[in-house]
Amino acid sequence: MPLFSIMVGLTLANFAERPIASEVILGAKLAEKGKGIDRVLGLNRVVFGTWFDGERNRDVETAVIMTPGLLSRWLGHQQASGEKDIQTPWDRFAAQSKGKTLVFIRLATLNTLDLTDGDESETGIPELLDNVTIGFAQSPTRKTIPTKFEPLLLKKIQDIQARHPHEVLQTTWDQVASRVLAWPTTPASDPDSIIRWGRNRLVGYLAELPVKDNLNFGALQIQTGNGVRTIRFEMPKS
């Protein structure tokens, strides 16, 4: 089945002719308060892995569910920051993703940094990300553990390996997603290096979520190597 095949019952993928007005306003208010654009993500971002950079924990393993509500808030933030045309990017992404709920998933394995001198301990295991399987399920409550996960068809759109953790973290999720989707991105950083070295690795995937109606909670089951993680979360409302 192709990655972008049309599936039924995807209420989170119903793009109207225009962005959702209330969500545009919310995104604009965040921009007016000086909040970064990532603050519009809300429930659309699921965090399941962090890394301590010597000063704070950073969210390095995440899933971003790309819905009409998120895009509306994103465009509202950009409009308040000076972007005049938000209808064109809305139309472009809606045309590309109509009938599908897309998700961008990032997995990482990073070295540990010493708090005093910044030296690295080689705790990264890049080979763990050679074979990855991810399943998705929905449930009526957060406490319910799904018994059956539907395997996601993963399309790898980023795979970077480098000598220092910051080198693999310099590109934001939207900059990567915009390489293959019509997502309105923030200014791009330098391109990822195609040379693999070091023990730090970051891999990004696009997939299609088989979302069904009227279920409030979701779960991802992620297998890397012999390890399996199950992450339960609240589904976005729009």
Helices and strands as residue ranges (DSSP letters): G 11-13, H 21-32, G 37-40, G 42-44, E 45-52, E 57-66, H 68-80, H 87-97, E 101-109, E 112-113, E 120-121, G 126-129, E 132-139, E 150-151, E 155-162, H 165-168, H 173-177, E 200-209, E 217-224, E 227-234
